[in-house]
Amino acid sequence: MRLVHYSVLAFILLLGGILFLRFQYYPSYQFLIVVGTVLGYVLWGVSYHKSESRFLRRVILEYLLLGFVVILMFAAALNIRL
């Protein structure tokens, strides 16, 4: 079952990376792609930890905080005003 979970995660991140490069001349689209990829990552984390019976608030908070930091970093790099 882990292989399926990690395959889904790889697909989410790979798709996000490909779309990010595809829209390299459109920073606002790139930002939306990053937000969507982060959302997919957080939902994947919730799903994975629920299936592994390790659904803890601090684990989910860690996924949310990491996602938030990634969004802030890309917003700064792409000169997006939040």
N, C-alpha and C positions, 0 to 999 in steps of 0.2 A: 504493500500500500504506500510505503514511503516513496518508492520510485514514481508512482503516479503523482503524488504531491509535488515532488521536486521537479518532475517534468512540467507540471503546470506552472510552477514558479519560473522555470527556465523559459517557458513560452512567453509568459507575461513580460519578463525582463528583455528577452530578445525582441519581441514585437515592439516594446517601448523604444529600444535602442534603434531599431530599423526605422521606425516612424520619425524618431527624433532626427536622424540623419537625412531622411527623405525630405523633411520640411526645414532644412538648414537655413533657408533664406527668410523664414517666417517665425521670428522669435515668439510671437504671441501663440502661434500653434504649437511651437516646441514646449512652451510653458504648460499649455493644456495637456500635451502628451505626457509631460513629467507628472502632472497632478493625477492623470488617469493611471499611470504606471504605479505611482505611490499608492493610490487607492486600491489597485489590484494587489499590490504587495501586502497591504494591511489586511485586506479581506482574506488573502491566502494565509497569512499568519494566524488569523482568528480561526479559519477553517482547519488548518493543520493542528493547532494546539487543542482545538475541541475534539478532533478525531483521536488525538493521542492522550486524551483525558488529562491534559496539563493546562487547562484554561484558567489562567490566573490573571488577576487585574494588572499586576506589575508587568507581566509578559506583554499583554496587550498595550499597556501604556508605553512600553519600550518600542513596540512597532510604531505606535502613533508619534512618539517623539522623534524617532529616526526619520520617519516620513516627513514630519514637519521641518526638520533640519535640512533634508534633501530639497524640499520645495523652496525653502529660504535661500539655499545656496544657488539653485538654478535661477531663482528670481533675480538675485544679485548679479549672477553671471550674464543673464540675458537682458539686464537693465529693465526689468518689469517692476512697476510700482504696485505695491500691494495696498 
